[in-house]
Amino acid sequence: MLLALLAAAVAVPTAVAGDRGYAWQLTPTGTAARLRGLSAVDSQTAWASGSLGTVLRTTNRGATWQQVAPPGTENLQFRDNEAFDADHAVILSIGNTPDAFRIYVTSDGGRHWTLGFQNTDPNAFYDCMTFFDKKRGLALSDPPDGKKFRIIATDDGGYSWHVVDPAGMPEALPGEFAFAASGQCITTAHGHTAWFGTGGGAQARVFRSTDRGRTWSVSSTPIRSTPSGGIFALAFRDQQHGLAVGGDFATPAASPDNFATTSDGGRTWTLVPGPPEYRSGATWVDGHTAIAVGPTGSDVSTDAGHTWRRFDSGSFDTTDCASPNACWASGEQGRAAYLTR
């Protein structure tokens, strides 16, 4: 929901020594855009997107990045992208007018794009999207009527979208919304289950669907919720085990009670002692290792999210892994990096 950019120092473009060998190897993107959208395809291929109408693709592990955004979108912010391979990707934009919320699809590496969705509701605000597979996906809007979050769904890879019947969505709390900070406010562990996280209201909550977004249940979490804080990212390593991270973007260096885990599919959540700083992105490296990133640094857990250690002090907004050897991060000032160990 929030368009505010977070101020943070820009690290020099070199790798930073990491705890137990973990480090980000920065790559030259040639842009100053803030890259809040990221999809890791493999160790060589990733897509990153963000402000200034920027959509980047690398197929050589970041040695070069190509700007492949749709023409005429320089004023849009591509806050999320979902890439399936080097050629097929879906991108979600936001902006300052209702029609700036759009979804584009490419099947040829960004040479051509098809507009699959363009918002017409002046009260909608689309924060993030997720895909179960190459065909079926969901996108999330804050409550257009102030009462219920809106889900739109696709069954054809993003070329067309429909509004899901709101009858299956629980009521939102007053002031509750999701965060368009990292493209990770909604996620899936594939199969049929999806989750999205919220903040802004009296509680930070996780909504859960087991039927690909048709109906939802909701659970409160112990993550602190404030008018500018709550859950910014969710990551699940399987249908039962997940991680929620967040904090307050207005106080990034002082955001306690901001990490939680679940072992029952998101029905209940337990606060864990993560770094007391705002974290906007999270991903699983493997079955027991996870990464969290934010404007004040990056952290790693090697015990399924129960304890965390700082390994980098640079600023990133989001992170994604396609396999243990294919992890990426991106953020402000065109920062994009791959993980080394």
DATA-V381652 format. One record per backbone hydrogen bond with DSSP energy under -1.0 kcal/mol. CO is the residue of the C=O (numbers start at 1). NH is the residue of the N-H. E is the energy in kcal/mol with one decimal. If there is no record, write none. Layout:
BEGIN
co nh e
CO NH E
CO NH E
END
This chain:
BEGIN
co nh e
12 14 -2.5
18 21 -1.6
19 22 -2.0
23 340 -3.0
25 338 -1.7
33 334 -2.7
34 36 -1.1
34 51 -1.7
37 49 -2.4
39 47 -2.4
44 61 -2.4
45 41 -2.3
45 42 -1.9
46 58 -2.4
47 39 -2.6
48 56 -3.9
49 37 -2.7
50 78 -2.9
54 50 -2.3
55 68 -3.3
56 48 -2.1
57 66 -2.6
58 46 -1.6
60 63 -1.4
66 57 -1.7
73 76 -2.0
76 53 -2.6
77 79 -1.4
77 94 -2.4
80 92 -2.9
82 90 -2.1
87 109 -2.3
88 84 -2.8
88 85 -1.2
89 106 -2.4
90 82 -2.8
91 104 -2.1
92 80 -1.4
94 77 -2.2
97 100 -1.9
98 101 -1.3
100 102 -1.0
101 119 -2.7
102 93 -2.7
103 116 -2.6
103 117 -1.5
104 91 -2.3
105 114 -2.6
106 89 -1.7
114 105 -2.2
117 103 -2.2
121 124 -1.5
125 142 -2.3
128 140 -2.6
130 138 -2.9
135 157 -2.7
136 132 -2.8
136 133 -1.3
137 154 -2.2
138 130 -2.6
139 152 -2.2
140 127 -2.4
141 150 -1.8
143 146 -1.1
147 172 -4.1
150 141 -2.8
151 164 -3.1
152 139 -2.3
153 162 -2.1
154 137 -1.8
162 153 -2.7
165 168 -1.2
166 169 -2.0
168 216 -2.8
173 176 -2.1
177 199 -2.3
184 234 -2.0
185 197 -2.2
187 195 -2.5
190 193 -1.0
192 212 -2.7
194 209 -2.8
195 187 -2.7
196 207 -2.9
198 231 -2.0
199 177 -2.3
204 221 -1.8
205 198 -1.9
206 219 -2.3
207 196 -1.9
208 217 -2.5
209 194 -2.3
217 208 -3.0
219 206 -2.6
226 229 -1.5
228 249 -1.7
229 200 -2.1
229 226 -1.2
230 247 -2.1
233 245 -2.3
235 243 -2.5
240 265 -2.5
241 237 -2.2
241 238 -1.0
242 262 -1.9
243 235 -2.3
244 260 -2.2
245 232 -2.2
245 233 -2.0
246 279 -2.2
247 230 -2.1
248 251 -1.4
251 254 -1.8
252 278 -2.2
257 224 -2.5
258 246 -1.4
259 272 -2.2
260 244 -2.7
261 270 -2.7
262 242 -1.9
270 261 -2.2
272 274 -2.2
275 277 -2.1
276 255 -2.5
281 293 -2.4
283 291 -2.7
288 304 -3.1
289 285 -2.7
289 286 -1.6
290 301 -2.4
291 283 -2.2
292 299 -2.6
293 280 -1.4
293 281 -2.0
294 297 -1.2
294 316 -1.8
297 294 -1.3
298 311 -2.4
298 312 -1.3
299 292 -2.3
300 309 -2.1
301 290 -2.2
309 300 -2.6
312 298 -2.5
318 330 -2.1
320 328 -2.9
323 326 -2.2
326 322 -2.5
327 339 -2.5
328 320 -2.3
329 337 -2.5
330 317 -2.6
330 318 -2.0
331 35 -2.7
332 335 -1.7
335 331 -2.2
336 27 -2.9
337 329 -2.3
338 25 -3.1
340 23 -1.7
END
